[in-house]
Amino acid sequence: MDSMFVLPLSIIPLQTPALQSAKLIKNVRLRSAVELFSDVQTGSGQVDVESLPAMFGWPTEQIHPDLGILRRLALLPSYDVYSLRISLREHGIPVNDYAALKLSPEKAAELTRYMIMFTRPLMKMIYSGEDVHIDSYDDLLKLFRDPDIKKARQRLETMAQSLNIDIFDVPRFLEDYGDTFMSLSYFRHCLDRLEPYFTASVQALAPIRSHFQLKQNVNLMKTCDMVEEVINSISASISGRLEVFDKRTREMWENISQDEFRSVKGMIERYHVTIGAALCGLTVKMSSFAKMFPRPNSGGPIKRADFIMSEMVQGIDLIKDVEKQFTAQ
């Protein structure tokens, strides 16, 4: 559940047993496919959703329930947990357990450093000047559930009054809103991980552009420009939106109230699907390029040019369309 582009079908109530162990993935062309197996030796066994009736002998005179669900899942732009929470409900897609739509404890722990923008103001407000150490957001919530410092308890009561809630409801309140800020941390983490891949893929275009034979190919040159422009513009759009969220979060702490929390929470969640779609598309493209060319000297200009024209450019319009949504929202 930590992936942007992999959906374990075990969380979806499907009737076909063989699909329970399968995954729905976004391939390099950003098309959804059912992955029945994946192994280093055998590779990835992918099947198009529309090919499933013939594979499983589903009746042709009516749509099998599993096919109807998978068709809707295939249309979702991202499989990250935060986009899924919204998209699954919007499309009326059932889930075995909505509690499964959360990051793993390992990933949550990995995001602790990104949660500082949310946790630091909390610690300063309640535990300023006290020797308190936390390693995770859960540790922070434990402090708020049982504050054993008199001064901290007094400040916590003041905070509860500002939020217009009972002091005992503060941990539950923070847990709810903490999940929203965890999503912000997750998206920032995904973007940061992609940065070196952006640099490597753009640098890989230089030998193609300077190749004595390839530079004569006008269509290839235009495609290289387009790929570079999409990488730069969409990453800048995501980064810009995340900076807006950061700024709005800082302002929230200056005038803390339940309305302010709700306003910031709603603003962030309105962009979950858009940011998820953009990051999913970029992650798939960058991962595919890195897998094909793991080192700076891998492949050579001609092989890279072929990959760009045959794979990288396929589905890139979907990423470009997502960027338009940043200005439209």
N, C-alpha and C positions, 0 to 999 in steps of 0.2 A: 504493500500500500504506500510505500515511500516514493514510488516511481511516477513520473509525469505521463508516461506513455504505455504502461502495462496495467491491465485490469484483470485480476484473478477472478475467473468466472465462478469460483466457489462461493462468492458472496451473493450471487444472483440465483434465485430459485428457478433453475432450469429442470426440465423433465428428463433430458437425455443424460444418462450417467457418465458417458464418455466426455461430456463437456464440463463436468464438475472439476476435473483436474486440468482443464485447458485455460488459456489466457487470451484475452483480446488485446492486441497490440497495434501500435501505429508503426507501419514499416517506413522505409526510407522515402517512399513516395507519399507519405502521410495518409496512406489508405489504411483503414482498419482491417485486420485479418485475424482469424482464429489460429492461435499457435497451439498445436496439439502436443508438440514435444520440442525440446531444445537441448542440444548436447554439443560439446566441443567437437566430437568426432563426426556426429551425424548432421550437425547444423540445426537449423530451425525448420520445423515442419509446419508450414503455414497454409491455411485454406481460406479462400474467399467466402464471406458469409453466404453469398448466393449459391455457392457450390455445396453447402451442407445438406440440402434436401436429397440430392443424389447420393451423397456419401452415407447418410444414415437411413435412407429409404423412407423419408417422410412423404406422405401423400401429396400429390400435385394438385388435387382438386380444391384443396383448402390450405390456408397458411398455417403451418405448425406453430404452436404458441412460442416455442423457443426461437423460431425464425423471426417472428414479430418483435420479440424483445431484443434479439441481436441486431436487427436492422436499426432499431432506435439507438442502441449503444454505439453502433458503428458511426453514427452521425455526430456523436459528441466530440468536441474539438480537443479535449484533454481528459486524462484519466487520473489527475492528481486528486487527492481526497477532498480538497476544498471546492474545486469545481464540481466534483461528483455530487457532493451534498446538495448543491443547487440544481444541477442538471437532471439528476435522477428524479427528483420530485417534480420538476417542471415537465418532464416527459412521461410521468406516470410509470416509471420503471421500478418494479418491486426490488427489495433487498432483503436478504435473510435476516440481517441484523445491522441496523444503522450505526450501532456502536462500533462496527468494524471499520467504519469510514474515519479512521484516525491514523496518524503517523505511529510508527513503531516506537517503543521506549528508547531504542538506540538512536533513532533519528531525532527524537525530541531532545535527547541529551546533547546531541551534536549541535542543535540550534540554540543552546543556552547562551552562547556569547552574542547571538543576534537579538536575544530578548532583553538585553541590557537597557535599551531605550524605554522599555516598559517597566522593568524591575527596579532600575536605579532610582527613578523618581519616587516609587513606592517605598523603597528602603530609606531614602532621604526624609520622606514625609513622616514615617512612623518610627524608624530606628536610628535617626540621625545622632551621631556621637556615641552609639553603642557598639560594642565589639560583637558583631553578628556576622557569621559566615554562611553563605549559601552556594550550593553547587548546581542547583537546578531550579526550575520554576516550582516544582513540587515542594522543594525545601522552603521556598518563600511562602507557599500556601499554608504549610504546617506552622510557620511562625505566626501567621495571621489567625489560624484556628485556635492557637493556645499561646497568646502573648504573655510571657512570664516576667516582663519588665514593666514596672508600674508606669513609667513615663510613656512607654510604647502603648500601653492600654489606653491611657488618656488621649494620646494622639489618634488612636484607632477610633475612639468614640467620636472625636471631632470629625474624622473622615466620614464615618457612618452618618453623621448629621448632615454633612455636605452632600452626601449621596441620597439622603432621605430614606435610609434603610436602617434596619436593626443591626447592631454591632455583630450579632451572631450570623447575619446574612452576608457580611463582607467577604468571607472566603469564597462562598458560592458565587457571589457577584463577580469577584476577581477571576474565578475559574472560568466563568462564561466568557468574559471579555479577554481573558488571557489566551483563550483558544483563537480569537480573532487576531491577536497580535502574534501568536505562534504562526498563523498563516502568512502574515507579513514577513516574519523571520524566514519561513520556508521559501518563499518566493525570492527574497534577497539572497539566501544561500544558493538557490538554483542558478540565479544570475551570476553570482560570484564564481561559481564552479565553471560556468561557460566561458568566462572572460579569456582564459588562455587558449581555448579552442577557437574563439573568434579571431584572435591574433594569428594563430597558426593557419587557419583556413584562408584568411585574407593574404597572408604572406605567401601562401602556396600559389596565388594567382600571378605573382610577379614573373616566375619562370615561364608560365604559359604565355603571358603578354609579350615576353622578349624572345620567345622561340622563333627562329627564322621562318619556319613553315606555318606554325599555328597563328602567328600575328597577322597573316594574310586572310584568315577566316573572319570576315566581318561579323557574322552571326555569333561566333564563339566569343569575340571580343565584347560584343554587346551583352552577351549572357554573363560573362565575367563581371562586367560593370554592374549589371542588375543584381547578381548574387551579393556582391560587396555592398551595394547600396541597401539591400534588404537587411543584411546582417547589421550594418551600422545604424540604420534608422530604427529598426524594431528594438534593438538593444537599448538605444538611446530613449525611445518612448517608454519602455518598461522602467528604466532607471529614473527617468523624469517623474513618472507616476509614483514610484516608491519614495522618491524624495518629497513629493507633495504629502504623502502619508506621514512621513517622518516629521515634517514641519507641523502638520495638523496635530500630531500626537503630542509634540512639545507644547503646543498652545493649549491643548486639553488640560495638561497638568497645571497650567497657570491659572485656570479658572475651573477647577474640578467640580463637576456636578453629574448627576445621572443623565441629564439631557446631553451634556457634552460627550460622555462616554457613548451614548446611543448614536449620536451624530457621527462620531469617528468610526464606530463599528459599522454603521450602515454604509458609510462612504467606502470603506475598505472592501466590504462584502459585495458591493455593486460591481467591483472590478475583478472579483475572483475568477470568473469564467474567462474574461478577456485576457487577463495576465496569464492564467493557466494555459490558454490556447496558444498564446505567443511563445511562452517558455517551452511548451510541449513541442511545437514545431521546430524551434531552434535546437532543442536538445536532441531530437531525432536526427536532424540534419548534421549537427556537429559530431554526434556519436558515430554516425555512419561513416563520415569522412575520416574521423580518427581511427576507426576500426580498419578501414581500407588502407589508410596511409599513416601508420603509427609513428613514423619517424620523419624528420624533415627531408631526408633523401629518398623516402619510399616512393616507388612507382615511376617517377619522372614526369615531365610536362605532358607528354602525349596521353599517358594512362590517366592522369588527373583530369585532363581536358575531356576525355571520354566519360569519366565518372560525373563530371559537372553537367555535361550535356544530356546524359542518359538518366542520371539519378538525382543529382542535387537540384536541378531545375524543376523536376516533377513535383507538383504540389506546392511549389513556393508561392504561387498565387494565393493559396490559403493563408499563408503567413502575412502576405501583403494586405489581404482583406481584413485581417485582425487588427492591423495597425490603424486602419480607418476608424475602427471602433473606439480607439483611445480618444479621438477628437469628437466623436459623435456622442459619447456618454456624458 
